[in-house]
Amino acid sequence: MDLTLMASLVMFIGVFLLLVLGAPIAIAVGISSFAAMTCILPYQGALTTSAQRMFVGLDSFALLAIPFFILAGNIMNNGGIAIRLINFSKIISNFFPAPLAQTNVVSNMLFGSISGSGVASCAAVGGVMAPIQKKEGYDPKFTTAVNIASAPTGMLIPPSNALIVYATVAGSVSVSALFIGGYVPGILWGLGIMVVAAIMGKRLGYVGKSSLSLKECVEITIAALPSLSLIVVVIGGILGGIFTATEASAIAVMYSMMLGFGYRQLKLSDLPIIFLNTAKMTAIVIFMIGTSSIMSWVMAFTQIPSMIADGLLLLTDNPILILLIINVVLLFIGTFMDPTPAVLIFTPIFLPICMDLGMDPIQFGILMIFNLSLGTITPPVGPILFTGCKVSGIGIDSIIKPLIPFFIVIFMILMLVTYVPAISMALPTAFGLVM
């Protein structure tokens, strides 16, 4: 058997078997990739090359942003920011059908864009909104579906750790351009959820009406301005060339810490456990990136991306169908694999194919994260799905049906992102981040 073919089989079969046995993804990828490398190189050479690839894969200035954005998100979860954003969202959403559901969507978009975490947004916003909606007579299944469907917007609306990981794997791709490119798809996702929620809410009799006076609106806006300003500070600083995306992550930490202490929701005694949780989450992500670098080397050496591209071209040479197939594959992958390892493993496979079709790496990055974000709300893994159900106390089996209309709309928006480049590229181009 050809050595490159043997290495490919060892790697993919090894990953599959180890995952079935319950091994963590990073361990499964690392062991299987090293075993595949021994099919190509002598044992000592494979050992040395594996270590080198791990260090090279982590030797990226952009990766420094990940622990800082994770820390900023953890501080926000404990800093009283969620309730102020929720109150501000009421001003926007109280005129629409199912106003509390609309508030949930807008709050997830705002909190997610600040914390960068869909799971954190789902837990923080859902935890506050669920009892309020229940008290107002909202169907818990409906409200849980709205919370789950809207929480992933924070993975597209910057800052987004998944986009930082993609930029690292893809090579010379601007993190700033990816951040700005995620705005329109993320906002379209949120607006799509709001439309579905309005239609369903109207049928259920949840009529929108404004119960806030002008004075209350002004007071709520003033209270929320410091939290909302974080978006302006971080993204405005990046666009203005004041600091890089990595430097912006450190500024986000300092700003969120000031807000937490200023709101008197964050205590010095809270910081050790916040730092510890951040270190744990960062270690998982960084180790995953390191082991995936070994897999990337094996795939490049064995020319697996080229073989997959040739296989797709044997099926069809129609770019529309090829992109549709890639979407279907990424959607399937997202149903059982977290976004970070999926980005690390499948970017080297699909990015060259899409670039050959004329797709910009920025558009493909948004496309990939969009697909994998959808996977976070679908079984069997679906971390946001499980979090949303846990927060509201609703069983997963009873929430799938209410989620179907939202899935349909999200998929329609995904098709727009796939076939209309301007949705992802207009803002980065307008701000001069791409040529």
C-alpha positions in Angstrom: 0.0 0.0 0.0 1.2 3.5 -0.8 2.7 5.2 2.4 0.7 8.4 1.9 -2.5 6.4 1.6 -1.6 4.4 4.6 -0.9 7.5 6.6 -4.2 9.0 5.7 -6.1 5.9 6.7 -4.2 5.6 10.0 -5.0 9.3 10.8 -8.7 9.3 10.0 -9.5 5.9 11.3 -7.5 6.6 14.5 -9.4 9.8 15.1 -12.7 8.1 14.7 -11.9 5.2 16.9 -10.5 7.3 19.7 -13.5 9.6 19.6 -15.8 6.6 19.8 -13.8 5.4 22.9 -14.5 8.8 24.5 -11.0 10.4 24.1 -10.9 14.3 24.0 -10.7 15.6 20.5 -7.2 17.2 21.0 -5.9 13.8 22.3 -7.5 11.9 19.4 -6.2 14.2 16.8 -2.7 14.4 18.3 -2.2 10.6 18.7 -3.7 9.7 15.4 -1.6 12.4 13.5 1.6 11.2 15.2 0.8 7.6 14.3 0.2 8.7 10.7 3.5 10.6 10.7 5.4 7.4 11.7 4.1 5.8 8.4 6.0 8.5 6.5 9.0 9.3 8.6 11.3 7.4 10.9 10.1 7.3 14.6 12.7 9.9 15.8 12.0 12.2 12.8 8.2 11.9 13.5 8.7 12.7 17.1 10.8 15.8 16.3 8.6 17.0 13.5 5.5 16.7 15.7 7.0 18.8 18.4 8.1 21.4 15.9 4.7 21.6 14.3 3.0 22.1 17.6 5.3 25.0 18.5 5.0 26.5 15.0 1.3 26.2 15.1 1.2 28.2 18.3 3.7 30.8 17.2 1.1 33.4 16.3 0.6 36.9 17.8 -3.1 36.7 16.9 -3.6 33.7 19.3 -2.8 36.0 22.3 -6.3 37.5 21.8 -8.0 34.2 22.7 -7.2 34.1 26.4 -7.9 37.8 26.8 -11.3 37.6 25.0 -12.2 34.5 27.1 -11.2 36.4 30.3 -13.3 39.4 29.2 -16.3 37.2 28.6 -15.9 35.5 32.0 -15.7 38.9 33.7 -18.8 40.1 31.9 -20.7 37.0 33.0 -20.1 38.1 36.6 -20.1 41.9 36.1 -23.8 42.8 35.9 -23.6 43.7 32.2 -26.3 41.3 31.0 -29.2 42.9 32.9 -28.3 46.4 31.6 -28.2 45.1 28.0 -31.5 43.3 28.5 -33.2 46.5 29.8 -31.8 48.5 26.8 -33.1 45.8 24.4 -36.6 46.4 25.7 -36.6 49.9 24.2 -35.9 48.4 20.8 -38.2 45.4 20.9 -41.3 46.5 22.9 -43.1 47.6 19.8 -43.0 44.2 18.1 -45.1 41.1 18.6 -43.8 38.9 21.4 -41.8 41.8 22.9 -40.1 39.7 25.6 -38.9 37.2 22.9 -37.7 40.1 20.8 -35.8 41.4 23.8 -34.2 38.0 24.2 -32.9 38.1 20.6 -31.6 41.7 20.8 -30.0 41.0 24.2 -28.2 37.9 22.8 -26.9 39.8 19.9 -25.6 42.6 22.1 -24.2 40.4 24.9 -22.8 37.9 22.4 -21.0 40.6 20.5 -19.4 41.8 23.7 -18.6 38.5 25.3 -17.8 36.6 22.1 -19.5 33.4 23.5 -22.8 32.0 22.4 -22.9 29.6 25.4 -22.3 32.5 27.8 -24.9 34.6 26.1 -27.5 31.8 26.2 -26.9 31.2 29.9 -26.7 34.9 31.0 -29.6 36.3 28.9 -31.7 33.1 29.2 -31.2 33.0 32.9 -32.6 36.5 33.3 -35.4 36.3 30.7 -36.8 32.8 31.4 -38.6 33.7 34.7 -39.8 37.1 33.4 -41.3 35.4 30.3 -42.9 32.7 32.3 -44.5 35.2 34.6 -45.9 37.0 31.6 -47.5 33.8 30.4 -45.1 33.0 27.5 -44.9 29.3 26.4 -41.6 28.0 27.8 -40.9 26.0 24.7 -41.3 29.0 22.5 -39.1 31.2 24.6 -36.4 28.5 25.0 -36.4 28.0 21.2 -35.9 31.8 20.7 -33.1 32.0 23.2 -31.3 29.0 21.7 -31.7 30.1 18.1 -30.4 33.6 18.7 -27.5 32.9 21.0 -25.0 31.8 18.3 -25.1 35.3 16.8 -22.2 36.2 19.2 -20.0 33.8 17.4 -20.3 35.9 14.2 -20.7 39.4 15.5 -17.2 40.4 16.8 -15.2 39.7 18.8 -15.2 36.0 18.0 -12.6 33.5 19.1 -13.6 31.1 16.3 -12.7 33.7 13.7 -9.3 34.3 15.4 -8.6 30.5 15.2 -9.6 30.5 11.6 -7.3 33.4 10.8 -4.4 31.5 12.4 -5.1 28.3 10.4 -5.9 30.1 7.1 -2.6 32.0 7.0 -2.5 35.6 5.8 -6.0 36.5 6.6 -6.7 39.7 8.6 -8.5 39.2 11.9 -9.8 42.7 11.7 -11.3 42.0 8.2 -12.9 38.8 9.6 -14.4 40.7 12.5 -15.9 43.4 10.4 -17.1 40.8 7.8 -19.0 39.0 10.5 -21.3 41.9 11.3 -23.8 41.6 8.4 -24.2 37.8 8.5 -24.6 37.9 12.3 -27.1 40.7 12.3 -29.0 39.0 9.5 -29.2 35.9 11.6 -30.6 37.9 14.5 -33.1 39.7 12.3 -34.3 36.4 10.8 -34.9 35.0 14.3 -36.8 38.2 15.2 -39.1 37.8 12.1 -39.9 34.2 13.0 -40.5 35.1 16.6 -42.8 37.9 15.6 -44.9 35.6 13.4 -45.1 32.9 16.0 -45.7 35.4 18.8 -48.5 37.0 16.9 -50.2 33.6 16.4 -49.8 32.9 20.1 -51.3 36.3 21.0 -48.2 38.0 22.4 -49.0 41.5 21.3 -46.3 44.2 21.4 -46.8 47.4 23.2 -44.5 50.0 24.8 -44.8 50.3 28.5 -41.8 52.5 29.0 -42.0 56.3 29.3 -39.5 58.6 27.6 -37.9 59.3 31.0 -37.5 55.5 31.6 -36.0 55.0 28.1 -33.4 57.8 28.7 -32.5 56.3 32.1 -32.1 52.8 30.8 -30.0 54.0 27.9 -27.7 56.0 30.1 -27.3 53.0 32.4 -26.5 50.8 29.4 -24.1 53.2 27.6 -20.9 52.1 29.5 -21.6 48.5 28.5 -22.5 49.4 24.9 -19.4 51.6 24.6 -17.2 48.5 24.9 -18.3 47.6 21.3 -17.4 51.0 20.1 -14.0 51.0 22.0 -12.9 47.6 20.7 -14.2 47.7 17.1 -13.7 51.5 16.7 -10.1 51.1 17.9 -9.4 48.3 15.4 -10.9 50.2 12.5 -9.2 53.4 13.4 -5.8 51.7 13.4 -5.3 52.6 17.1 -4.6 49.1 18.1 -4.7 45.5 16.7 -7.3 42.9 17.4 -4.9 41.3 19.9 -4.3 44.5 21.7 -8.1 45.1 21.6 -8.6 41.9 23.6 -6.5 43.2 26.5 -8.4 46.5 26.4 -11.6 44.6 26.6 -10.4 42.8 29.7 -9.5 46.1 31.4 -12.8 47.8 30.3 -15.0 44.9 31.4 -13.2 44.7 34.8 -13.7 48.5 35.3 -17.4 48.0 34.5 -17.8 45.0 36.8 -16.2 46.9 39.7 -18.1 50.1 38.8 -21.5 48.2 38.8 -20.4 46.7 42.2 -21.3 43.2 40.8 -17.6 42.1 40.6 -15.5 41.5 43.7 -11.8 41.0 44.2 -12.6 37.6 45.7 -14.3 36.6 42.4 -11.1 37.1 40.4 -9.2 33.9 41.3 -11.9 31.6 40.2 -12.5 33.7 37.0 -8.7 33.5 36.2 -8.7 29.8 36.9 -11.7 29.1 34.6 -10.1 31.2 31.9 -6.8 29.3 32.2 -8.6 26.0 31.8 -10.6 27.1 28.8 -7.5 28.7 27.2 -5.5 25.5 27.8 -8.1 23.4 26.0 -8.2 25.7 23.0 -4.4 26.1 22.7 -3.7 22.4 23.1 -6.2 21.7 20.4 -4.5 24.2 18.1 -1.2 22.6 18.7 -2.2 19.0 18.0 -4.2 20.1 15.0 -1.0 21.6 13.6 0.4 18.1 13.4 -2.7 16.9 11.5 -2.4 19.9 9.1 1.2 18.9 8.3 0.2 15.3 7.6 -2.7 16.4 5.4 -0.4 18.7 3.4 2.3 16.0 3.0 -0.2 13.4 1.9 -2.0 15.9 -0.3 -5.4 15.1 1.2 -7.0 18.5 0.3 -6.0 17.9 -3.4 -7.5 14.4 -3.3 -10.8 15.7 -1.8 -10.9 18.5 -4.4 -10.4 16.0 -7.2 -13.1 13.8 -5.7 -15.6 16.7 -5.6 -14.7 17.6 -9.2 -15.5 14.0 -10.2 -18.9 14.4 -8.7 -19.6 17.8 -10.4 -17.7 20.8 -11.8 -20.6 23.1 -11.0 -19.4 25.7 -8.4 -22.9 26.1 -7.0 -23.2 22.4 -6.3 -19.7 22.1 -4.9 -20.4 24.9 -2.4 -23.7 23.3 -1.5 -21.9 20.0 -0.8 -19.3 21.8 1.4 -22.1 23.4 3.3 -23.8 20.1 3.9 -20.5 18.5 5.1 -19.8 21.4 7.5 -23.4 21.3 8.8 -23.0 17.6 9.4 -19.6 18.1 11.1 -21.0 20.9 13.3 -23.7 18.6 14.7 -21.1 16.5 16.6 -17.9 18.6 16.8 -17.3 21.9 18.5 -16.4 24.8 16.2 -12.7 25.2 17.3 -11.5 21.7 16.4 -13.7 21.7 13.3 -12.1 24.9 12.1 -8.6 23.5 12.8 -9.2 20.2 11.0 -11.4 21.3 8.0 -10.0 24.7 7.0 -7.0 23.2 5.3 -9.3 20.8 3.4 -12.0 23.1 2.1 -10.3 26.5 1.9 -8.1 25.6 -1.1 -11.2 24.3 -2.9 -13.2 27.4 -2.3 -10.3 29.7 -3.3 -10.0 27.8 -6.6 -13.7 28.6 -7.1 -12.8 32.3 -6.6 -14.1 32.7 -3.1 -12.2 35.1 -0.8 -10.7 33.5 2.3 -12.7 36.1 4.4 -16.0 35.0 2.9 -15.1 31.3 3.4 -14.2 32.0 7.1 -17.6 33.6 7.7 -19.3 30.7 5.8 -17.5 28.1 7.9 -18.2 29.8 11.3 -21.8 30.3 10.2 -22.2 26.6 9.5 -20.4 25.5 12.7 -22.4 28.0 14.8 -25.6 26.4 13.5 -24.2 23.1 14.8 -24.0 24.5 18.3 -27.9 24.4 18.5 -28.4 21.0 16.9 -28.2 17.6 18.5 -26.3 15.4 19.4 -23.6 17.7 20.8 -25.1 21.2 20.5 -23.6 23.0 23.6 -25.9 26.0 23.2 -28.9 23.7 22.8 -28.1 21.9 26.0 -27.3 25.2 27.8 -30.6 26.8 26.8 -32.6 23.7 27.8 -30.8 23.5 31.2 -31.5 27.2 31.9 -35.2 27.0 31.2 -35.7 23.5 32.5 -37.2 22.2 29.2 -36.3 18.8 27.8 -34.4 18.6 24.6 -36.9 16.3 23.0 -39.7 18.9 23.4 -37.7 21.8 22.0 -36.7 20.4 18.6 -40.1 21.0 16.9 -40.3 24.6 18.0 -36.8 25.1 16.7 -37.6 23.9 13.1 -38.9 27.3 11.8 -35.8 29.0 13.1 -33.6 26.4 11.5 -35.3 27.0 8.1 -34.7 30.7 8.2 -31.1 30.4 9.4 -30.4 28.0 6.6 -31.9 30.5 4.1 -29.5 33.2 5.4 -26.6 30.7 5.2 -27.4 30.3 1.5 -27.3 34.0 1.0 -23.9 34.2 2.8 -22.7 31.4 0.5 -23.7 32.7 -2.8 -23.8 36.5 -2.3 -20.2 37.6 -1.5 -21.1 41.2 -0.7 -22.8 40.1 2.5 -19.4 39.1 4.0 -17.1 41.3 1.9 -18.9 44.7 1.6 -17.9 46.1 5.0 -14.2 44.9 5.0 -13.9 46.3 1.5 -15.5 49.6 2.5 -13.1 50.0 5.4 -10.1 49.3 3.2 -9.3 46.0 5.0 -9.3 44.0 1.7 -8.4 45.1 -1.8 
